[in-house]
């Protein structure tokens, strides 16, 4: 389950106008962290309009499916859930069903054709209209509303939201859209061009989250390290050098050139009282700049963790992907980051079986992955996404049995390097942000180190109450053992208790 921050007191919106005492909603999320955060925002808007969250889909009066079209078989998952919802709607004709997100943006009319019982279809650019579209559907019937261009929606971003089952942690969207053109990626088509939110608005949102007890912030964007390039370019073209938009550091420096503001943002977010940890995802390797490395190195509140997507170790494949860097350039920037940031943990994404990938190309990927020595890797099998350039490379598709073999070989390499990295941490004392009981073993407590490594440890009697071991507490843990994907530890002391408030449940599927 996911949860979001409790919004301001409800204005009872359209529920009061319909004479309804209270309606309940349920939001289910498919896909990435951007989608999770969009769902949290939608939930926030619905609560502000008089609805309350339901714990189960069967108890809801309104069901929102926030879709993804990046993951494999995304459409099958959606229509499977819509089939279940049709059965619920047959039993309760007043049930309202809304479909939003990337798949809705791409397949707007197909959804209505295949699932006529859906009441509202809305795209990625107008999620801020979710509550108003729901209200209109009660009087106007089924609606499809898809905006074709990105826009910063002040209503959508008003009021901070924190993460679901981690209410002490919050996502903050710093930009929407993407200006890159990777041939395997549908994001630019469904989320539009890159637009950065004003600097001051982001700091205000973080400060409000901190006042609610949130201590960890994750900055979200499709290419976070290009944040603010559009804002400074607009200022240089005549919009004015406003510190509320560009930040004090850039304006005080004289705004000499159009450039990203991400390094300034990292420093400013970490300086907000109450914020102890700042993370971000995801940067693009071609845009990792020296000032960002310096900000990470010099700012204790910015975690020494970097997600740094490789995608392939072959220059030929990288060029076909339109990634904008070579394998050697990737490794040079990685080396600079590790030299500049103490105890840096690095994770990555790698795609296996991109169209045209030869055995030589794949061998180069294995070599680069081994040389990079990643702490963790998310490995994916290429699958064509309609609407992407790579989907048209059908004559170059790699045989499934070849991809399966390569995938297994790559996993051996990445697991070996991550296990080695984890074993190096045995004997260290790590600061851990406690998440709560382990999902697989409630007798164990789980938490995250500064490098975002998962740690499991037994609850110990240290004169420590259960409340102090709850999610949101900080503790010192000695690492005593390691596995490829997690660490085992011994609780030494709990250093602080949680300060957060309860949040709204939002379900998530990946």
LINVENCOR-V954975 format. One record per residue. RES is the residue in three letters. SS is DSSP state (@ for helix, = for strand, . for the rest). BURIAL is I if it has 24 or more other C-alpha atoms within 12 Angstrom, else O. Layout:
{{RES,SS,BURIAL} {RES,SS,BURIAL}}
//
This chain:
{{UNK,.,I} {UNK,=,I} {UNK,=,I} {UNK,=,I} {UNK,=,I} {UNK,.,I} {UNK,.,I} {UNK,.,O} {UNK,.,O} {UNK,.,O} {UNK,.,O} {UNK,.,I} {UNK,@,I} {UNK,@,I} {UNK,@,I} {UNK,@,O} {UNK,@,O} {UNK,.,O} {UNK,.,O} {UNK,.,O} {UNK,.,O} {UNK,.,I} {UNK,=,I} {UNK,=,I} {UNK,=,I} {UNK,=,I} {UNK,=,I} {UNK,=,I} {UNK,=,I} {UNK,=,I} {UNK,.,I} {UNK,.,I} {UNK,@,I} {UNK,@,I} {UNK,@,I} {UNK,@,I} {UNK,@,I} {UNK,@,I} {UNK,@,I} {UNK,@,I} {UNK,@,I} {UNK,@,I} {UNK,@,I} {UNK,@,I} {UNK,@,I} {UNK,@,I} {UNK,@,I} {UNK,@,I} {UNK,.,I} {UNK,.,I} {UNK,=,I} {UNK,=,I} {UNK,=,I} {UNK,.,I} {UNK,.,O} {UNK,.,O} {UNK,@,I} {UNK,@,O} {UNK,@,O} {UNK,.,I} {UNK,.,I} {UNK,=,I} {UNK,=,I} {UNK,=,I} {UNK,=,I} {UNK,=,I} {UNK,=,I} {UNK,.,I} {UNK,.,I} {UNK,.,I} {UNK,.,I} {UNK,.,O} {UNK,.,O} {UNK,@,I} {UNK,@,I} {UNK,@,O} {UNK,@,I} {UNK,@,I} {UNK,@,I} {UNK,@,O} {UNK,@,I} {UNK,@,I} {UNK,@,O} {UNK,@,O} {UNK,@,I} {UNK,@,I} {UNK,@,O} {UNK,@,I} {UNK,@,I} {UNK,@,O} {UNK,@,O} {UNK,.,O} {UNK,.,O} {UNK,.,O} {UNK,.,I} {UNK,=,I} {UNK,=,I} {UNK,=,I} {UNK,=,I} {UNK,=,I} {UNK,=,I} {UNK,@,I} {UNK,@,I} {UNK,@,I} {UNK,@,I} {UNK,@,I} {UNK,.,I} {UNK,@,I} {UNK,@,O} {UNK,@,O} {UNK,@,I} {UNK,@,I} {UNK,@,O} {UNK,@,O} {UNK,.,I} {UNK,.,I} {UNK,.,I} {UNK,.,I} {UNK,.,I} {UNK,=,I} {UNK,=,I} {UNK,=,I} {UNK,.,I} {UNK,@,I} {UNK,@,I} {UNK,@,I} {UNK,@,I} {UNK,@,I} {UNK,@,I} {UNK,@,I} {UNK,@,I} {UNK,@,I} {UNK,@,I} {UNK,@,I} {UNK,@,I} {UNK,@,O} {UNK,@,I} {UNK,@,I} {UNK,@,O} {UNK,@,O} {UNK,.,O} {UNK,.,I} {UNK,=,I} {UNK,=,I} {UNK,=,I} {UNK,.,I} {UNK,.,I} {UNK,.,O} {UNK,.,O} {UNK,.,I} {UNK,.,I} {UNK,.,I} {UNK,.,I} {UNK,@,O} {UNK,@,O} {UNK,@,I} {UNK,@,I} {UNK,.,I} {UNK,.,I} {UNK,.,I} {UNK,.,I} {UNK,.,I} {UNK,.,I} {UNK,.,I} {UNK,.,I} {UNK,.,I} {UNK,.,I} {UNK,.,I} {UNK,=,I} {UNK,=,I} {UNK,=,I} {UNK,=,I} {UNK,=,I} {UNK,.,I} {UNK,=,I} {UNK,=,I} {UNK,.,I} {UNK,.,I} {UNK,.,I} {UNK,.,I} {UNK,.,I} {UNK,.,I} {UNK,.,I} {UNK,.,I} {UNK,.,I} {UNK,.,I} {UNK,@,I} {UNK,@,I} {UNK,@,I} {UNK,@,I} {UNK,@,I} {UNK,.,I} {UNK,.,I} {UNK,.,I} {UNK,=,I} {UNK,=,I} {UNK,.,I} {UNK,.,I} {UNK,@,I} {UNK,@,I} {UNK,@,I} {UNK,@,I} {UNK,@,I} {UNK,@,I} {UNK,@,I} {UNK,@,I} {UNK,@,I} {UNK,@,I} {UNK,@,I} {UNK,@,I} {UNK,@,O} {UNK,.,I} {UNK,.,I} {UNK,.,I} {UNK,.,I} {UNK,=,I} {UNK,=,I} {UNK,=,I} {UNK,=,I} {UNK,=,I} {UNK,.,I} {UNK,.,I} {UNK,.,I} {UNK,@,I} {UNK,@,I} {UNK,@,I} {UNK,.,I} {UNK,.,I} {UNK,@,I} {UNK,@,I} {UNK,@,I} {UNK,@,I} {UNK,@,I} {UNK,@,I} {UNK,@,I} {UNK,@,O} {UNK,@,O} {UNK,@,O} {UNK,@,O} {UNK,.,O} {UNK,.,I} {UNK,.,I} {UNK,@,I} {UNK,@,O} {UNK,@,I} {UNK,@,I} {UNK,.,I} {UNK,@,O} {UNK,@,I} {UNK,@,I} {UNK,@,I} {UNK,@,O} {UNK,.,O} {UNK,.,O} {UNK,.,I} {UNK,.,O} {UNK,.,O} {UNK,.,I} {UNK,.,I} {UNK,.,I} {UNK,.,I} {UNK,@,I} {UNK,@,I} {UNK,@,I} {UNK,@,I} {UNK,@,I} {UNK,@,I} {UNK,@,I} {UNK,@,I} {UNK,@,I} {UNK,.,I} {UNK,.,I} {UNK,.,O} {UNK,.,I} {UNK,.,I} {UNK,.,I} {UNK,=,I} {UNK,=,I} {UNK,=,I} {UNK,=,I} {UNK,=,I} {UNK,.,I} {UNK,=,I} {UNK,.,I} {UNK,@,I} {UNK,@,I} {UNK,@,I} {UNK,.,I} {UNK,.,I} {UNK,@,I} {UNK,@,I} {UNK,@,I} {UNK,@,I} {UNK,@,I} {UNK,@,I} {UNK,@,I} {UNK,@,I} {UNK,@,O} {UNK,.,I} {UNK,.,I} {UNK,.,I} {UNK,=,I} {UNK,.,I} {UNK,.,I} {UNK,=,I} {UNK,=,I} {UNK,=,I} {UNK,=,I} {UNK,.,I} {UNK,.,I} {UNK,=,I} {UNK,.,I} {UNK,.,I} {UNK,.,I} {UNK,@,I} {UNK,@,I} {UNK,@,I} {UNK,@,I} {UNK,@,I} {UNK,@,I} {UNK,@,I} {UNK,.,O} {UNK,.,I} {UNK,.,I} {UNK,.,I} {UNK,.,I} {UNK,@,I} {UNK,@,I} {UNK,@,O} {UNK,@,I} {UNK,@,I} {UNK,@,O} {UNK,@,I} {UNK,@,I} {UNK,@,O} {UNK,@,O} {UNK,@,I} {UNK,@,I} {UNK,@,O} {UNK,@,O} {UNK,.,I} {UNK,.,I} {UNK,.,I} {UNK,.,I} {UNK,=,I} {UNK,=,I} {UNK,=,I} {UNK,=,I} {UNK,=,I} {UNK,=,I} {UNK,=,I} {UNK,=,I} {UNK,.,I} {UNK,.,I} {UNK,.,I} {UNK,.,I} {UNK,.,I} {UNK,.,I} {UNK,@,O} {UNK,@,O} {UNK,@,I} {UNK,@,I} {UNK,@,I} {UNK,@,I} {UNK,@,I} {UNK,@,I} {UNK,@,I} {UNK,@,I} {UNK,@,I} {UNK,@,I} {UNK,@,O} {UNK,@,I} {UNK,.,I} {UNK,.,I} {UNK,.,I} {UNK,=,I} {UNK,=,I} {UNK,=,I} {UNK,=,I} {UNK,=,I} {UNK,=,I} {UNK,.,I} {UNK,.,I} {UNK,.,I} {UNK,.,I} {UNK,.,I} {UNK,.,I} {UNK,.,I} {UNK,@,O} {UNK,@,I} {UNK,@,O} {UNK,@,O} {UNK,.,I} {UNK,@,O} {UNK,@,O} {UNK,@,O} {UNK,.,I} {UNK,.,I} {UNK,.,O} {UNK,@,O} {UNK,@,O} {UNK,@,O} {UNK,@,I} {UNK,@,O} {UNK,@,O} {UNK,@,I} {UNK,@,I} {UNK,@,O} {UNK,@,I} {UNK,@,I} {UNK,@,I} {UNK,@,O} {UNK,@,I} {UNK,@,I} {UNK,@,I} {UNK,@,I} {UNK,@,I} {UNK,@,I} {UNK,@,I} {UNK,@,I} {UNK,@,I} {UNK,@,I} {UNK,@,O} {UNK,.,O} {UNK,.,I} {UNK,.,I} {UNK,.,O} {UNK,.,I} {UNK,=,O} {UNK,=,I} {UNK,=,I} {UNK,=,I} {UNK,=,I} {UNK,=,I} {UNK,=,I} {UNK,=,I} {UNK,=,I} {UNK,.,I} {UNK,.,O} {UNK,.,O} {UNK,.,O} {UNK,.,O} {UNK,.,O} {UNK,=,I} {UNK,=,I} {UNK,=,I} {UNK,=,I} {UNK,=,I} {UNK,.,I} {UNK,.,I} {UNK,.,I} {UNK,.,I} {UNK,.,I} {UNK,=,I} {UNK,=,I} {UNK,=,I} {UNK,=,I} {UNK,=,I} {UNK,.,I} {UNK,.,O} {UNK,.,O} {UNK,.,O} {UNK,.,O} {UNK,.,O} {UNK,.,O} {UNK,.,O} {UNK,@,O} {UNK,@,I} {UNK,@,I} {UNK,.,I} {UNK,.,I} {UNK,.,I} {UNK,.,I} {UNK,=,I} {UNK,=,I} {UNK,=,I} {UNK,=,I} {UNK,=,I} {UNK,=,I} {UNK,=,I} {UNK,=,I} {UNK,=,I} {UNK,=,I} {UNK,.,I} {UNK,.,I} {UNK,=,I} {UNK,=,I} {UNK,=,I} {UNK,=,I} {UNK,=,I} {UNK,=,I} {UNK,=,I} {UNK,=,I} {UNK,=,I} {UNK,=,O} {UNK,=,I} {UNK,.,I} {UNK,.,I} {UNK,.,I} {UNK,.,I} {UNK,.,I} {UNK,.,I} {UNK,=,I} {UNK,=,I} {UNK,=,I} {UNK,=,I} {UNK,=,I} {UNK,=,I} {UNK,=,I} {UNK,.,O}}
//
